[in-house]
């Protein structure tokens, strides 16, 4: 990294010494800055490495009207873009612009000077970062950013990964390069910005629908773009859905940058749409289809069980009725048995009496027979 930086610096210094004198920069009272206005070193790097300067405005809410960049751009070959972003304190982009080098530096080819880049009255709360990615190429136009290395160094300049939104190094007394990036902010105090919120998220097979809302204020216009992993940028469809709501429609993945102009000022936000978001949606949709089929089968089975339950209940009711009849019959049978038992007891008594009478009669007859036989024997 140090060797590459030294090589880039050498190329820049050679080009500068050949054709450019070194002017002094002047400060404006409405500007936020750390440099002393004098150029000392030139810096550039390949995408996604970017220069970042952290600002802490004197007011809680600040309006950014323009960014002033000291440096030089060598216009040659095919036009390319460089990236300008504003990050909040959590390193989330609230403003993104991919700007043509030829359009931005037209008429100032190889001019080492202050260059002003207009920003649409962006409202920010608290501290923020101004991020510039030169997107250096070896055979195309080259943007170099000036560094002021005169003490004191404010330690508010950093190297960042503009794609990953990460700090990867610092300029300053403890960094590999000592100094402050010559980047300034033109603006002033502002009212509290409206909060931009993602309210809901919808999917179809081909598109993602992101719905946004403002905490206050009216939407005048809105635009959105999807920043891909390779640095390319795709415009997204935006639909205004009322005074304070709008939706963004996209079919890709990457970092979505949203910028909204309101009657209060401009606010922005960014969020990452993962590369597997849509594939996960398709998987969920497939699983949902399976679950729906299973649910329909289960619903059919439930209806069948309901019918069986009704039949079983009817059968149980019939069985209960039959059981009641049977209990009644059993009661009647028990009563009949009791009557028969009493009749049997009566018959048993009668039989016993008859048996006694029969025995007595038999005994009497036997006595009579014996007496008659005895009489015959006497004759």
C-alpha positions in Angstrom: 0.0 0.0 0.0 2.8 2.4 0.9 4.7 1.6 -2.3 1.5 2.2 -4.4 0.9 5.5 -2.6 4.5 6.6 -3.2 4.1 5.7 -6.9 0.9 7.6 -7.3 2.4 10.6 -5.4 5.5 10.6 -7.7 3.3 10.5 -10.8 1.2 13.4 -9.5 4.2 15.5 -8.5 5.9 15.1 -11.8 2.8 16.2 -13.7 2.3 19.1 -11.3 5.8 20.4 -11.5 5.7 20.4 -15.3 2.6 22.5 -15.9 1.1 23.9 -12.6 1.9 26.6 -10.2 0.7 26.4 -6.6 -2.0 28.9 -5.7 -3.0 29.8 -2.1 -6.5 29.0 -1.0 -8.8 31.4 0.8 -11.2 30.6 3.6 -14.8 31.7 3.6 -16.7 32.3 6.9 -19.5 29.9 5.9 -17.1 27.1 5.3 -16.1 24.2 7.6 -12.4 23.2 7.0 -9.2 22.1 8.7 -6.5 23.0 6.1 -4.6 26.2 6.1 -5.2 26.7 2.4 -1.8 25.7 1.1 -1.2 22.5 -0.9 1.6 20.2 0.1 0.9 16.6 -1.1 -1.3 15.0 -3.7 -3.3 11.8 -3.1 -5.3 9.4 -5.2 -6.2 5.7 -5.2 -8.3 3.1 -7.0 -11.9 2.2 -6.2 -13.1 1.5 -3.5 -10.5 3.4 -1.5 -11.7 7.0 -0.8 -10.7 10.1 1.2 -12.9 11.0 4.1 -13.0 14.1 6.3 -15.1 14.2 9.5 -16.8 17.5 10.4 -18.4 18.6 13.6 -20.5 21.6 12.8 -21.1 24.3 15.4 -24.8 23.8 15.2 -26.7 20.6 15.9 -28.4 20.7 12.5 -26.5 21.8 9.4 -27.3 22.5 5.8 -24.7 21.4 3.2 -24.9 23.5 0.1 -21.6 22.6 -1.6 -18.4 20.7 -1.2 -15.1 22.4 -2.1 -12.3 20.2 -3.2 -8.7 21.3 -3.7 -6.8 19.3 -6.2 -6.4 18.6 -9.9 -8.0 16.4 -12.5 -6.1 15.3 -15.6 -8.7 14.7 -18.3 -7.6 12.1 -20.8 -9.0 9.0 -22.5 -12.6 7.8 -21.9 -14.7 9.6 -19.3 -15.2 7.9 -15.9 -17.0 8.8 -12.7 -15.8 9.6 -9.3 -17.9 9.2 -6.1 -19.0 11.9 -3.7 -20.9 10.8 -0.6 -21.9 12.3 2.8 -21.9 9.8 5.7 -23.5 10.2 9.1 -21.7 9.5 12.3 -22.5 5.8 12.0 -20.9 5.7 8.5 -24.2 5.4 6.7 -24.5 7.3 3.5 -27.1 10.1 3.5 -26.1 11.4 0.1 -24.5 9.7 -2.9 -23.5 11.0 -6.3 -21.5 9.4 -9.1 -20.1 12.4 -11.0 -18.5 12.6 -14.4 -14.9 13.7 -14.2 -15.2 15.5 -17.6 -18.4 17.3 -16.7 -17.2 18.3 -13.2 -13.7 19.6 -14.3 -14.6 20.8 -17.7 -12.5 23.9 -18.5 -10.1 23.1 -15.6 -8.0 20.3 -17.0 -4.9 19.9 -15.0 -5.7 22.9 -12.9 -4.6 22.7 -9.3 -7.2 24.8 -7.5 -10.4 24.8 -5.5 -13.3 23.1 -7.3 -16.9 23.5 -6.0 -19.4 20.7 -6.3 -23.0 21.7 -5.6 -25.1 19.7 -3.2 -28.9 20.1 -3.1 -29.3 21.7 0.3 -28.6 18.5 2.2 -29.8 18.6 5.9 -27.7 16.6 8.4 -27.9 16.2 12.2 -24.7 16.1 14.2 -21.3 15.2 12.9 -20.8 13.9 9.4 -18.1 12.7 6.9 -17.5 14.0 3.4 -16.2 11.1 1.3 -14.5 11.4 -2.1 -13.5 8.3 -4.1 -11.2 9.4 -7.0 -11.7 6.0 -8.7 -8.2 6.2 -10.2 -7.5 4.6 -13.6 -4.1 4.2 -15.3 -5.3 5.1 -18.8 -8.2 7.4 -18.2 -8.8 10.7 -16.4 -7.2 11.0 -12.9 -8.4 13.0 -9.9 -5.9 13.9 -7.3 -6.9 15.4 -3.9 -4.6 17.9 -2.1 -3.3 17.2 1.4 -2.1 20.0 3.8 0.7 18.5 6.0 1.5 21.7 7.9 1.0 21.4 11.7 -1.2 21.3 13.6 -2.9 18.3 12.1 -6.5 17.9 13.2 -6.6 14.1 12.8 -10.0 14.3 11.1 -9.0 12.9 7.7 -9.3 9.1 6.9 -8.9 6.5 4.2 -12.2 4.5 3.9 -13.6 1.7 1.8 -16.5 3.5 0.1 -18.2 0.2 -0.8 -18.0 -1.4 2.6 -18.5 1.9 4.5 -15.5 1.2 6.7 -12.6 3.3 8.0 -9.4 1.6 6.9 -6.8 4.1 7.9 -6.2 7.6 9.2 -4.2 10.6 8.1 -2.6 12.6 10.8 0.2 12.3 13.4 -0.5 8.6 13.8 -1.2 7.7 10.2 1.0 6.6 7.4 0.5 10.0 5.7 0.6 13.2 7.8 -1.9 15.9 7.0 -5.5 17.0 6.4 -7.4 16.4 3.1 -8.2 19.8 1.6 -11.9 19.3 1.5 -14.3 22.0 2.8 -18.0 22.2 3.4 -20.1 25.2 2.4 -23.3 25.7 4.4 -24.8 26.9 7.6 -27.2 26.2 10.5 -30.5 24.6 9.5 -33.8 23.4 11.0 -34.0 19.9 12.2 -34.2 17.6 9.2 -37.3 15.3 8.8 -36.6 11.7 9.5 -36.6 9.4 6.5 -37.8 5.9 7.5 -38.3 2.6 5.7 -41.9 1.7 6.5 -42.4 -1.6 4.7 -40.9 -4.0 2.3 -42.7 -6.0 -0.4 -41.5 -8.6 -3.0 -42.6 -10.1 -6.2 -40.8 -12.7 -8.3 -38.9 -10.0 -10.2 -38.9 -6.8 -8.1 -38.4 -5.4 -4.6 -40.7 -2.6 -3.4 -39.4 -0.4 -0.6 -41.8 2.0 1.0 -40.5 5.1 2.7 -42.1 7.8 4.8 -41.1 11.2 6.2 -41.7 12.1 9.9 -42.7 15.6 8.7 -42.5 17.8 5.6 -43.8 17.2 2.1 -42.0 15.3 -0.6 -41.2 17.5 -3.6 -39.1 15.0 -5.5 -37.1 11.8 -4.9 -34.5 9.7 -6.6 -32.8 6.5 -5.9 -29.9 4.5 -7.3 -28.5 1.0 -6.6 -24.7 0.9 -6.2 -23.4 -2.5 -7.3 -20.4 -4.3 -5.9 -18.2 -3.4 -8.9 -18.9 0.4 -8.5 -21.5 0.6 -11.3 -24.7 2.4 -10.6 -28.2 1.6 -11.6 -31.1 4.1 -11.5 -34.2 2.9 -9.6 -37.9 3.6 -10.3 -39.4 6.0 -7.7 -43.2 6.5 -7.2 -44.5 9.3 -5.0 -47.4 8.0 -2.9 -48.7 11.0 -1.1 -47.4 14.2 0.6 -44.9 12.4 2.8 -44.5 8.9 1.3 -42.9 7.3 -1.7 -41.7 3.9 -2.9 -38.5 2.7 -4.6 -38.7 -0.2 -7.0 -35.6 -2.3 -7.9 -34.7 -5.7 -9.1 -31.1 -5.9 -8.1 -28.8 -6.1 -5.0 -26.3 -3.7 -3.6 -26.3 -0.5 -1.7 -29.5 1.5 -2.3 -29.0 5.3 -2.0 -32.2 7.4 -1.6 -32.3 11.2 -1.8 -35.5 13.2 -1.1 -36.1 16.9 -1.7 -38.7 18.2 0.7 -40.1 21.7 1.5 -37.7 21.8 4.4 -34.6 20.6 2.7 -33.0 17.5 1.2 -32.5 14.4 3.2 -31.1 11.0 2.3 -30.5 7.5 3.4 -28.8 4.2 2.3 -29.4 0.6 3.0 -27.9 -2.6 1.7 -30.0 -5.1 -0.3 -28.2 -8.4 0.2 -27.3 -10.4 -2.8 -29.2 -13.4 -1.5 -32.3 -11.4 -0.6 -34.3 -12.3 -3.7 -33.1 -16.0 -3.7 -34.2 -16.2 0.0 -37.6 -14.7 -1.1 -37.9 -17.4 -3.8 -37.0 -20.1 -1.4 -39.5 -18.8 1.1 -42.1 -18.5 -1.7 -41.4 -22.1 -2.7 -41.6 -23.2 0.9 -44.8 -21.3 1.3 -46.3 -23.1 -1.8 -45.4 -26.4 -0.2 -46.9 -25.3 3.1 -50.0 -24.1 1.3 -50.5 -27.5 -0.3 -49.9 -29.2 3.0 -52.3 -26.7 4.7 -54.9 -27.5 2.1 -54.4 -31.2 2.6 -54.6 -30.7 6.4 -57.7 -28.6 6.0 -59.3 -31.3 3.9 -58.4 -33.9 6.5 -59.8 -31.6 9.2 -63.1 -31.4 7.3 -63.1 -35.1 6.9 -62.4 -35.6 10.7 -65.2 -33.1 11.4 -67.6 -35.2 9.3 -66.4 -38.4 11.1 -66.8 -36.6 14.4 -70.4 -35.7 13.5 -71.1 -39.3 12.5 -69.5 -40.6 15.7 -71.5 -38.1 17.8 -74.7 -39.3 16.1 -73.7 -42.9 16.6 -72.9 -42.1 20.3 -76.3 -40.4 20.6 -78.0 -43.5 19.1 -76.0 -45.7 21.4 -76.9 -43.6 24.4 -80.6 -43.9 23.4 -80.3 -47.6 22.9 -78.5 -47.9 26.3 -81.4 -46.0 27.9 -83.9 -48.4 26.3 -81.7 -51.4 27.4 -81.6 -50.0 31.0 -85.4 -49.7 30.9 -85.7 -53.3 29.6 -83.2 -54.5 32.3 -85.2 -52.7 35.0 -88.4 -54.4 33.7 -86.7 -57.7 33.5 -85.4 -57.3 37.0 -89.0 -56.5 38.1 -90.2 -59.6 36.2 -87.5 -61.8 37.8 -88.5 -60.5 41.2 -92.2 -61.5 40.5 -91.1 -64.9 39.2 -88.9 -65.3 42.3 -91.9 -64.7 44.5 -94.0 -67.1 42.3 -91.3 -69.7 42.6 -91.2 -69.3 46.3 -95.0 -69.8 46.4 -94.8 -72.8 44.2 -92.0 -74.2 46.3 -94.2 -73.8 49.4 -97.1 -75.5 47.6 -94.8 -78.3 46.4 -93.6 -78.8 50.0 -97.2 -79.0 51.3 -98.2 -81.4 48.5 -95.1 -83.5 49.3 -96.1 -83.7 53.0 -99.7 -84.5 52.0 -98.6 -87.1 49.6 -96.3 -88.7 52.2 -99.2 -88.8 54.7 -101.5 -90.3 52.1 -99.0 -92.9 51.1 -98.4 -93.8 54.7 -102.2 -94.2 55.3 -102.6 -96.3 52.2 -99.7 -98.4 53.3 -101.3 -99.0 56.7 -104.6 -99.9 55.1 -103.0 -102.4 52.7 -101.2 -104.0 55.6 -104.4 -104.3 57.6 -106.2 -105.9 54.7 -103.4 -108.3 54.1 -103.4 -109.2 57.7 -107.1 -109.8 57.7 -106.8 -112.3 54.8 -104.2 -114.2 56.5 -106.4 -114.7 59.5 -109.2 -116.2 57.4 
